């Protein structure tokens, strides 16, 4: 757990920053396993998914414990997680990378959206993926999967450290999702990463413009020539960046 609270300022910055830029900055700080492997957006969204992690851990299902009747229990962890994930946070599910059964479906994910959650991520499957994709709220999973979660998964622990797509996720970590996937930023680095990446994104936009206009990469990316530094300075002034 963490006392960190994601500010609106940092959230807004991260909504405009790519997971690639975040990965580079985390790499510079020695963190190399912060990308959630094997998950993809259910549908494309106009802006990034950004929010703090609220976690749910699944273990392999044992048949005598996971009949349909368990959903009659008001304390069933999957249902409780959906009803208690705080507004503005992201429900992150550890399904051990097994997408052969769903970890949620469109009704539960719609409930998260209605409650104002910022997104949902699972390294397992989602059922009713089409309906999930039509929601405004971002959703990421490994694959569509029709079988109920009880087929392969037992929801067990809420808001504990988990693995998701082989990345460690601690409650309160900051997740950023774009078209490439989802990065996990340790909470204590979120403000710093957002600030540094905002400048990095500006530079990469400048570089892309230069490359499209025929500029060679050497001396431009990374910027090692003074004339390119001057060009970038002028570009920032012109574009208010």
NUMISE-181623 format. One record per residue (C-alpha): residue number from 1; z, x, y. Coordinates in steps of 0.2 Angstrom, whole numbers. Layout:
<rs>
+-----+-------+-------+-------+
:   i :     Z :     X :     Y :
+-----+-------+-------+-------+
: NUM :     Z :     X :     Y :
...
+-----+-------+-------+-------+
</rs>
This chain:
<rs>
+-----+-------+-------+-------+
:   i :     Z :     X :     Y :
+-----+-------+-------+-------+
:   1 :     0 :     0 :     0 :
:   2 :    -3 :     5 :    18 :
:   3 :     4 :     0 :    35 :
:   4 :   -13 :     3 :    42 :
:   5 :   -21 :   -12 :    51 :
:   6 :   -40 :   -11 :    54 :
:   7 :   -43 :   -14 :    73 :
:   8 :   -57 :   -25 :    79 :
:   9 :   -64 :    -9 :    88 :
:  10 :   -65 :     1 :    72 :
:  11 :   -72 :   -14 :    63 :
:  12 :   -86 :   -16 :    76 :
:  13 :   -91 :     2 :    75 :
:  14 :   -91 :     2 :    56 :
:  15 :  -103 :   -13 :    56 :
:  16 :  -116 :    -2 :    64 :
:  17 :  -114 :    13 :    53 :
:  18 :  -123 :    17 :    36 :
:  19 :  -114 :    21 :    20 :
:  20 :  -124 :    37 :    20 :
:  21 :  -117 :    43 :    36 :
:  22 :   -99 :    39 :    30 :
:  23 :  -102 :    48 :    14 :
:  24 :  -107 :    64 :    23 :
:  25 :   -92 :    63 :    34 :
:  26 :   -80 :    60 :    19 :
:  27 :   -89 :    75 :    10 :
:  28 :   -85 :    86 :    25 :
:  29 :   -67 :    82 :    22 :
:  30 :   -67 :    86 :     4 :
:  31 :   -69 :    68 :    -2 :
:  32 :   -84 :    66 :   -15 :
:  33 :   -80 :    51 :   -25 :
:  34 :   -79 :    37 :   -13 :
:  35 :   -95 :    28 :   -17 :
:  36 :   -93 :    13 :   -28 :
:  37 :  -106 :    17 :   -42 :
:  38 :  -117 :     4 :   -50 :
:  39 :  -114 :   -11 :   -38 :
:  40 :  -127 :   -19 :   -27 :
:  41 :  -128 :   -33 :   -14 :
:  42 :  -131 :   -50 :   -21 :
:  43 :  -142 :   -53 :    -6 :
:  44 :  -146 :   -44 :    10 :
:  45 :  -136 :   -47 :    25 :
:  46 :  -139 :   -43 :    43 :
:  47 :  -124 :   -33 :    46 :
:  48 :  -112 :   -22 :    36 :
:  49 :   -98 :   -29 :    26 :
:  50 :   -82 :   -21 :    33 :
:  51 :   -64 :   -25 :    29 :
:  52 :   -48 :   -18 :    20 :
:  53 :   -46 :   -19 :     1 :
:  54 :   -36 :   -32 :    -8 :
:  55 :   -37 :   -28 :   -26 :
:  56 :   -38 :   -37 :   -43 :
:  57 :   -37 :   -28 :   -59 :
:  58 :   -44 :   -34 :   -76 :
:  59 :   -40 :   -27 :   -93 :
:  60 :   -51 :   -30 :  -109 :
:  61 :   -48 :   -48 :  -115 :
:  62 :   -38 :   -51 :  -130 :
:  63 :   -44 :   -67 :  -139 :
:  64 :   -27 :   -75 :  -142 :
:  65 :   -23 :   -74 :  -123 :
:  66 :   -39 :   -79 :  -115 :
:  67 :   -44 :   -97 :  -120 :
:  68 :   -50 :  -109 :  -107 :
:  69 :   -33 :  -117 :  -106 :
:  70 :   -26 :  -102 :   -96 :
:  71 :   -35 :  -108 :   -80 :
:  72 :   -22 :  -123 :   -80 :
:  73 :    -9 :  -110 :   -76 :
:  74 :    -7 :  -111 :   -57 :
:  75 :    -1 :   -93 :   -57 :
:  76 :   -17 :   -86 :   -66 :
:  77 :   -20 :   -70 :   -57 :
:  78 :   -38 :   -73 :   -54 :
:  79 :   -35 :   -89 :   -45 :
:  80 :   -20 :   -82 :   -36 :
:  81 :   -30 :   -67 :   -29 :
:  82 :   -43 :   -79 :   -22 :
:  83 :   -30 :   -89 :   -14 :
:  84 :   -20 :   -75 :    -7 :
:  85 :   -33 :   -62 :    -1 :
:  86 :   -30 :   -61 :    17 :
:  87 :   -43 :   -67 :    31 :
:  88 :   -54 :   -52 :    36 :
:  89 :   -50 :   -43 :    20 :
:  90 :   -61 :   -39 :     4 :
:  91 :   -57 :   -44 :   -13 :
:  92 :   -61 :   -29 :   -24 :
:  93 :   -61 :   -31 :   -43 :
:  94 :   -59 :   -18 :   -57 :
:  95 :   -69 :   -24 :   -72 :
:  96 :   -70 :    -7 :   -80 :
:  97 :   -89 :    -7 :   -76 :
:  98 :   -92 :   -20 :   -89 :
:  99 :  -105 :   -33 :   -82 :
: 100 :  -107 :   -42 :   -99 :
: 101 :   -96 :   -56 :   -92 :
: 102 :   -93 :   -63 :   -75 :
: 103 :   -78 :   -58 :   -64 :
: 104 :   -80 :   -73 :   -53 :
: 105 :   -93 :   -87 :   -49 :
: 106 :  -100 :   -96 :   -34 :
: 107 :   -85 :  -108 :   -33 :
: 108 :   -72 :   -95 :   -32 :
: 109 :   -83 :   -84 :   -20 :
: 110 :   -86 :   -99 :    -9 :
: 111 :   -67 :  -102 :    -8 :
: 112 :   -65 :   -84 :    -2 :
: 113 :   -79 :   -86 :    11 :
: 114 :   -71 :  -103 :    17 :
: 115 :   -54 :   -94 :    19 :
: 116 :   -62 :   -81 :    30 :
: 117 :   -62 :   -66 :    19 :
: 118 :   -74 :   -52 :    24 :
: 119 :   -82 :   -50 :     7 :
: 120 :   -80 :   -48 :   -12 :
: 121 :   -84 :   -33 :   -23 :
: 122 :   -84 :   -31 :   -42 :
: 123 :   -90 :   -18 :   -54 :
: 124 :   -92 :   -32 :   -67 :
: 125 :  -104 :   -47 :   -66 :
: 126 :  -105 :   -63 :   -55 :
: 127 :  -111 :   -80 :   -62 :
: 128 :  -120 :   -92 :   -51 :
: 129 :  -127 :   -77 :   -42 :
: 130 :  -140 :   -87 :   -32 :
: 131 :  -127 :   -98 :   -25 :
: 132 :  -116 :   -83 :   -20 :
: 133 :  -131 :   -75 :   -12 :
: 134 :  -134 :   -90 :    -1 :
: 135 :  -117 :   -88 :     7 :
: 136 :  -115 :   -79 :    24 :
: 137 :  -101 :   -68 :    16 :
: 138 :  -107 :   -52 :     8 :
: 139 :  -105 :   -50 :   -10 :
: 140 :  -108 :   -35 :   -22 :
: 141 :  -108 :   -34 :   -41 :
: 142 :  -115 :   -24 :   -55 :
: 143 :  -126 :   -38 :   -62 :
: 144 :  -128 :   -57 :   -63 :
: 145 :  -119 :   -62 :   -79 :
: 146 :  -117 :   -80 :   -85 :
: 147 :  -102 :   -78 :   -98 :
: 148 :   -85 :   -83 :   -91 :
: 149 :   -74 :   -69 :   -87 :
: 150 :   -62 :   -74 :  -101 :
: 151 :   -76 :   -68 :  -113 :
: 152 :   -72 :   -50 :  -109 :
: 153 :   -59 :   -49 :   -95 :
: 154 :   -41 :   -53 :   -92 :
: 155 :   -35 :   -54 :   -74 :
: 156 :   -19 :   -45 :   -74 :
: 157 :   -13 :   -36 :   -58 :
: 158 :   -15 :   -41 :   -39 :
: 159 :   -15 :   -28 :   -25 :
: 160 :   -12 :   -12 :   -35 :
: 161 :   -22 :     4 :   -35 :
: 162 :   -38 :     1 :   -45 :
: 163 :   -54 :    10 :   -50 :
: 164 :   -70 :     1 :   -45 :
: 165 :   -87 :     8 :   -50 :
: 166 :   -77 :    25 :   -54 :
: 167 :   -71 :    26 :   -36 :
: 168 :   -52 :    25 :   -32 :
: 169 :   -47 :    10 :   -22 :
: 170 :   -30 :     8 :   -14 :
: 171 :   -24 :    -8 :    -6 :
: 172 :   -28 :    -7 :    12 :
: 173 :   -42 :     6 :    11 :
: 174 :   -57 :     1 :    22 :
: 175 :   -73 :    -4 :    13 :
: 176 :   -90 :    -3 :    21 :
: 177 :  -105 :   -11 :    12 :
: 178 :  -124 :   -10 :    17 :
: 179 :  -140 :   -11 :     8 :
: 180 :  -136 :     5 :    -2 :
: 181 :  -119 :    -1 :    -9 :
: 182 :  -101 :     1 :    -4 :
: 183 :   -91 :    16 :     2 :
: 184 :   -72 :    17 :     2 :
: 185 :   -63 :    25 :    17 :
: 186 :   -45 :    30 :    14 :
: 187 :   -35 :    20 :    27 :
: 188 :   -28 :    35 :    36 :
: 189 :   -46 :    41 :    40 :
: 190 :   -54 :    25 :    45 :
: 191 :   -53 :    26 :    64 :
: 192 :   -58 :    45 :    64 :
: 193 :   -73 :    41 :    52 :
: 194 :   -79 :    27 :    63 :
: 195 :   -78 :    37 :    79 :
: 196 :   -87 :    52 :    72 :
: 197 :  -100 :    42 :    63 :
: 198 :  -105 :    32 :    78 :
: 199 :  -111 :    48 :    86 :
: 200 :  -119 :    54 :    70 :
: 201 :  -129 :    37 :    69 :
: 202 :  -135 :    40 :    87 :
: 203 :  -141 :    57 :    82 :
: 204 :  -150 :    51 :    66 :
: 205 :  -159 :    37 :    76 :
: 206 :  -165 :    51 :    88 :
: 207 :  -171 :    62 :    74 :
: 208 :  -180 :    48 :    65 :
: 209 :  -189 :    44 :    81 :
: 210 :  -194 :    62 :    83 :
: 211 :  -200 :    63 :    65 :
: 212 :  -210 :    47 :    66 :
: 213 :  -219 :    55 :    82 :
: 214 :  -223 :    70 :    71 :
: 215 :  -209 :    82 :    75 :
: 216 :  -205 :    95 :    61 :
: 217 :  -188 :    94 :    52 :
: 218 :  -184 :   113 :    54 :
: 219 :  -173 :   116 :    69 :
: 220 :  -171 :    97 :    72 :
: 221 :  -161 :    91 :    57 :
: 222 :  -148 :   100 :    57 :
: 223 :  -151 :   103 :    76 :
: 224 :  -152 :   122 :    78 :
: 225 :  -164 :   123 :    92 :
: 226 :  -158 :   122 :   110 :
: 227 :  -173 :   112 :   115 :
: 228 :  -169 :    99 :   103 :
: 229 :  -151 :    98 :   109 :
: 230 :  -158 :    95 :   126 :
: 231 :  -170 :    82 :   120 :
: 232 :  -156 :    73 :   111 :
: 233 :  -145 :    73 :   127 :
: 234 :  -160 :    65 :   137 :
: 235 :  -162 :    52 :   123 :
: 236 :  -144 :    47 :   124 :
: 237 :  -145 :    45 :   143 :
: 238 :  -161 :    35 :   142 :
: 239 :  -154 :    23 :   128 :
: 240 :  -136 :    22 :   133 :
: 241 :  -130 :    30 :   117 :
+-----+-------+-------+-------+
</rs>
